[in-house]
Amino acid sequence: MARPLVVILDDWQDAFAHQPSLERLAARAEVRRYTDPAPTFEERVRRLAGAVAVVAMRERTPFDAALFAAAPALRLLVQTGSGLHHVDQAAAAAHGVRIVTTGGPDYPVAELTIGLLIGLLRRIPWADRQLRAGGWPVYVGEDCYGKTLGVLGFGRIGSQVARLAQVLGMRVVAWGPTLTPERAAAHGATRLELDDVLRVADVVTIHLRLTPENRGLLSRERLQLLKPGAYLINTARGALVDEAALVDLLRAGRLAGAALDVYQQEPLPADHPLRQLDNVVLTPHVGWPSAGNFRYWCERAVEHLVAFLDEVARTP
């Protein structure tokens, strides 16, 4: 009797290959793992053919009604992380597909944010480039100590960034759509209105979910509220920021610099103007891809999958 088929999509980092927990799944099911993007709808359908369950790596594959209709054997979608904006949940339910999420630890994005903060203010990537080119730059970097950090989005990640920034001697002000003064104070921060955070912060870091309501939240008008010489860090979603306006303000020196892990178009086009700016630190959407995060995801995904296979085995 053929074993049930489980498909793992979009493991671009090949991170699930040697996870010990995957062996537990392999003992129960045929596992097919794909480490490259599926370039067409037809290829996505081919990869899901016959699969009873799929593990989706972040939001790399859109699951719309057409894809669910083309995968009639599918009964379980295990989504790594917690975001589901790329999944048509109503269509999943209509086609009998259950959706579960793994969640994940907060520290990978918080750690990257602090790394970008220090690298940006001390100009570490720029100095590295100068040295590799044969130079010995003489310059003065900025301190984190004594500066005001503005945190937009004060959930699990934003509040952890605030705690780490306070260790560096930074004052923290924060805004979030549901943030209360009491919850901010419990994490050592002061709650302000969004525009006031932008006006007073020396560095602004974004940790908001992307929703229809906050798409383009940092418009050109709002970016111009930032004080001259301020810095912006975005490890959330590129669509939260008017990217063209940000480029203009960086080129003009109105903002001292930016550190970006996310972009409106990913991968970032080779000719994008952000690549040409010396006052910008760029990373390729690596806030969440960490060894600890992948280990956690694989363990939780396997737990969900084994429970599902046990349920199927018990069904007459």
C-alpha positions as CSV (number, residue, x, y, z in Angstrom):
1,M,0.0,0.0,0.0
2,A,1.4,3.4,-1.0
3,R,2.4,5.7,1.8
4,P,0.8,9.1,2.0
5,L,2.7,11.9,0.2
6,V,3.8,15.0,2.1
7,V,5.3,17.9,0.1
8,I,7.6,20.6,1.5
9,L,7.7,23.7,-0.7
10,D,10.2,26.5,-1.0
11,D,12.9,25.3,1.3
12,W,15.3,27.6,-0.6
13,Q,17.9,27.5,2.1
14,D,17.8,23.7,2.1
15,A,17.3,24.1,5.9
16,F,15.0,21.1,6.5
17,A,17.5,18.6,4.9
18,H,19.2,17.5,8.0
19,Q,16.6,18.3,10.7
20,P,16.4,15.3,13.1
21,S,12.7,15.7,13.5
22,L,12.2,15.1,9.8
23,E,13.2,11.5,10.2
24,R,10.1,10.9,12.3
25,L,7.9,12.1,9.4
26,A,9.9,10.1,6.8
27,A,9.1,6.9,8.8
28,R,5.4,7.6,8.3
29,A,5.1,9.2,4.8
30,E,6.8,9.8,1.5
31,V,8.4,13.2,1.8
32,R,9.2,15.3,-1.2
33,R,11.1,18.5,-0.6
34,Y,11.7,21.4,-3.1
35,T,14.5,23.8,-2.7
36,D,13.7,26.1,-5.7
37,P,10.8,28.3,-6.5
38,A,8.0,26.9,-8.7
39,P,8.1,29.4,-11.6
40,T,4.6,28.7,-12.9
41,F,1.1,27.7,-11.7
42,E,1.4,24.5,-13.7
43,E,4.6,23.6,-11.8
44,R,3.0,24.3,-8.5
45,V,0.2,21.9,-9.5
46,R,2.7,19.3,-10.5
47,R,4.5,19.5,-7.2
48,L,1.3,19.1,-5.2
49,A,-0.1,16.2,-7.3
50,G,-1.2,13.4,-5.0
51,A,-0.1,15.2,-1.8
52,V,-2.3,14.9,1.2
53,A,-0.4,17.5,3.1
54,V,2.0,20.4,2.3
55,V,4.4,22.4,4.4
56,A,4.6,25.9,3.1
57,M,7.8,27.9,3.8
58,R,6.6,31.4,4.7
59,E,4.7,33.3,2.1
60,R,6.7,32.1,-0.9
61,T,3.9,30.3,-2.7
62,P,0.4,31.8,-3.0
63,F,-2.4,29.4,-2.2
64,D,-5.4,30.6,-4.1
65,A,-8.7,29.0,-5.1
66,A,-7.3,27.7,-8.4
67,L,-4.4,25.9,-6.7
68,F,-6.7,24.3,-4.1
69,A,-9.0,23.1,-6.9
70,A,-6.1,21.6,-8.8
71,A,-4.9,19.6,-5.7
72,P,-7.9,17.5,-4.8
73,A,-6.0,15.1,-2.6
74,L,-4.7,17.9,-0.3
75,R,-6.2,17.9,3.2
76,L,-3.7,19.8,5.3
77,L,-1.6,22.9,4.9
78,V,1.1,23.5,7.5
79,Q,2.2,27.1,7.3
80,T,5.6,27.9,8.8
81,G,5.4,31.1,10.9
82,S,2.0,32.6,11.4
83,G,1.3,34.8,8.4
84,L,-1.6,33.7,6.1
85,H,-2.2,36.7,3.9
86,H,-1.0,34.6,0.9
87,V,-3.6,31.9,1.5
88,D,-7.3,32.1,0.4
89,Q,-8.6,30.6,3.6
90,A,-12.2,30.5,2.4
91,A,-11.1,28.5,-0.6
92,A,-9.1,26.1,1.6
93,A,-12.2,25.5,3.7
94,A,-14.4,25.0,0.6
95,H,-12.0,22.3,-0.6
96,G,-11.7,20.6,2.7
97,V,-8.1,21.7,3.5
98,R,-7.3,22.3,7.1
99,I,-4.7,25.1,7.9
100,V,-2.4,25.0,10.8
101,T,0.5,27.3,11.6
102,T,3.8,26.6,13.5
103,G,4.3,30.0,15.0
104,G,7.9,30.7,15.8
105,P,10.4,32.3,18.1
106,D,10.8,36.1,18.2
107,Y,14.5,36.4,18.7
108,P,15.8,36.0,15.1
109,V,14.2,39.2,13.9
110,A,15.0,41.0,17.1
111,E,18.6,40.0,16.9
112,L,18.9,41.1,13.2
113,T,17.3,44.5,14.1
114,I,19.9,45.2,16.7
115,G,22.6,44.0,14.4
116,L,21.4,46.4,11.7
117,L,21.0,49.2,14.3
118,I,24.6,49.0,15.3
119,G,25.9,48.3,11.8
120,L,24.1,51.3,10.5
121,L,25.1,53.8,13.1
122,R,28.7,52.7,13.3
123,R,28.8,52.3,9.4
124,I,30.3,48.8,9.7
125,P,29.3,47.5,6.2
126,W,30.6,50.7,4.6
127,A,33.9,50.5,6.5
128,D,34.3,46.8,5.5
129,R,33.8,47.7,1.8
130,Q,36.4,50.5,2.1
131,L,39.0,48.2,3.6
132,R,38.4,45.5,1.1
133,A,38.9,48.1,-1.7
134,G,42.4,48.9,-0.2
135,G,41.4,51.9,1.8
136,W,41.7,52.9,5.5
137,P,38.7,55.2,6.1
138,V,38.9,57.9,8.8
139,Y,35.5,58.7,10.1
140,V,33.3,59.0,13.2
141,G,30.5,56.6,13.8
142,E,27.3,57.3,15.8
143,D,26.5,55.9,19.2
144,C,23.4,54.0,20.1
145,Y,23.8,55.2,23.7
146,G,21.6,58.2,24.6
147,K,19.6,58.1,21.4
148,T,15.8,57.7,21.1
149,L,14.6,54.6,19.4
150,G,11.0,54.7,17.9
151,V,9.4,51.3,17.7
152,L,6.4,51.0,15.3
153,G,4.6,47.8,16.2
154,F,5.0,46.8,19.8
155,G,4.1,43.1,19.7
156,R,6.3,40.2,20.6
157,I,9.2,41.3,18.3
158,G,8.9,45.1,18.8
159,S,8.8,44.8,22.6
160,Q,11.9,42.5,22.5
161,V,13.7,45.0,20.3
162,A,12.8,47.7,22.9
163,R,14.3,45.6,25.7
164,L,17.5,45.0,23.9
165,A,17.8,48.7,22.9
166,Q,17.5,49.7,26.5
167,V,20.5,47.5,27.3
168,L,22.4,49.7,24.8
169,G,21.3,52.8,26.8
170,M,18.6,54.0,24.4
171,R,15.4,55.7,25.3
172,V,12.4,53.9,23.7
173,V,9.2,55.5,22.4
174,A,6.6,53.3,20.7
175,W,3.4,53.2,18.7
176,G,1.1,50.4,17.7
177,P,-2.5,50.2,16.6
178,T,-3.5,48.5,19.9
179,L,-0.7,49.6,22.1
180,T,-1.7,51.1,25.5
181,P,0.5,53.4,27.6
182,E,0.4,50.7,30.3
183,R,1.7,48.0,28.1
184,A,4.4,50.2,26.7
185,A,5.5,51.2,30.2
186,A,5.6,47.5,31.3
187,H,8.4,47.2,28.7
188,G,10.2,50.4,29.7
189,A,8.8,52.4,26.7
190,T,6.7,55.5,26.4
191,R,3.6,55.3,24.1
192,L,3.2,58.2,21.7
193,E,1.0,58.8,18.6
194,L,2.6,57.6,15.3
195,D,3.5,61.1,14.0
196,D,5.0,62.0,17.4
197,V,7.2,58.9,17.4
198,L,8.5,59.9,13.9
199,R,9.2,63.5,15.1
200,V,11.2,62.7,18.2
201,A,13.0,59.4,17.3
202,D,16.7,59.4,16.3
203,V,16.1,55.9,14.9
204,V,12.8,54.4,13.8
205,T,12.4,50.6,13.5
206,I,9.3,48.9,12.0
207,H,7.7,45.7,13.4
208,L,4.2,45.9,12.1
209,R,2.2,43.2,10.3
210,L,1.2,44.2,6.7
211,T,-2.5,44.8,6.5
212,P,-4.7,46.6,3.9
213,E,-5.0,49.4,6.5
214,N,-1.3,50.1,7.0
215,R,0.0,49.4,3.5
216,G,2.1,52.5,2.7
217,L,1.8,53.7,6.3
218,L,5.1,55.5,6.1
219,S,4.2,57.7,3.2
220,R,6.3,60.5,1.8
221,E,4.5,62.9,4.1
222,R,5.2,60.8,7.1
223,L,8.8,60.1,6.2
224,Q,9.3,63.9,6.1
225,L,8.3,64.1,9.7
226,L,11.5,62.3,10.7
227,K,14.0,64.7,12.1
228,P,17.0,65.6,9.8
229,G,19.7,63.0,10.3
230,A,17.4,60.3,11.5
231,Y,17.7,56.6,10.6
232,L,15.1,54.1,9.5
233,I,15.2,50.3,10.0
234,N,12.7,48.0,8.4
235,T,12.6,44.3,9.1
236,A,8.8,43.9,8.7
237,R,7.4,44.3,5.2
238,G,8.6,46.6,2.3
239,A,5.1,47.7,1.4
240,L,4.8,49.5,4.7
241,V,7.1,52.2,3.4
242,D,7.0,54.5,0.3
243,E,10.2,53.2,-1.1
244,A,10.7,55.9,-3.8
245,A,10.2,58.6,-1.2
246,L,12.7,56.9,1.1
247,V,15.3,56.8,-1.7
248,D,14.8,60.5,-2.4
249,L,15.3,61.5,1.3
250,L,18.4,59.3,1.6
251,R,19.9,60.7,-1.6
252,A,19.3,64.3,-0.4
253,G,20.9,63.6,3.0
254,R,17.6,64.4,4.7
255,L,17.9,61.0,6.4
256,A,21.3,59.9,7.6
257,G,20.7,56.3,6.6
258,A,18.5,53.2,6.5
259,A,18.9,49.5,7.1
260,L,16.5,47.3,5.1
261,D,15.8,43.6,5.2
262,V,12.5,43.8,3.2
263,Y,11.5,45.5,-0.1
264,Q,8.5,46.2,-2.2
265,Q,9.8,43.8,-4.8
266,E,11.8,40.7,-3.8
267,P,14.4,39.8,-4.9
268,L,15.5,43.4,-5.0
269,P,16.1,44.3,-8.7
270,A,19.8,44.5,-9.7
271,D,19.4,48.1,-10.9
272,H,17.4,49.3,-7.9
273,P,18.6,52.7,-6.6
274,L,18.9,51.4,-3.1
275,R,21.9,49.3,-4.2
276,Q,23.7,52.5,-5.2
277,L,23.4,54.4,-1.8
278,D,26.4,54.2,0.6
279,N,24.2,55.2,3.5
280,V,22.0,52.1,3.3
281,V,22.6,48.7,4.8
282,L,20.8,45.9,2.8
283,T,20.1,42.3,3.7
284,P,18.1,39.8,1.6
285,H,15.0,39.2,3.9
286,V,16.9,37.2,6.4
287,G,15.2,38.3,9.6
288,W,13.5,34.9,10.1
289,P,15.9,32.4,8.4
290,S,18.0,31.4,11.4
291,A,19.1,27.9,12.5
292,G,17.0,28.0,15.6
293,N,13.9,29.2,13.7
294,F,14.2,26.4,11.1
295,R,14.7,23.8,13.8
296,Y,11.6,25.1,15.6
297,W,9.5,25.2,12.4
298,C,10.5,21.6,11.4
299,E,9.7,20.3,14.9
300,R,6.3,21.9,15.0
301,A,5.5,21.0,11.4
302,V,6.3,17.4,12.1
303,E,4.1,17.4,15.2
304,H,1.2,18.6,13.2
305,L,1.8,16.2,10.3
306,V,2.2,13.1,12.5
307,A,-1.0,14.0,14.4
308,F,-2.8,14.4,11.0
309,L,-1.5,11.0,9.8
310,D,-2.6,9.4,13.1
311,E,-6.0,10.8,12.5
312,V,-6.1,9.6,8.9
313,A,-5.0,6.1,10.1
314,R,-7.9,5.9,12.6
315,T,-10.5,6.9,10.0
316,P,-12.4,3.9,8.7
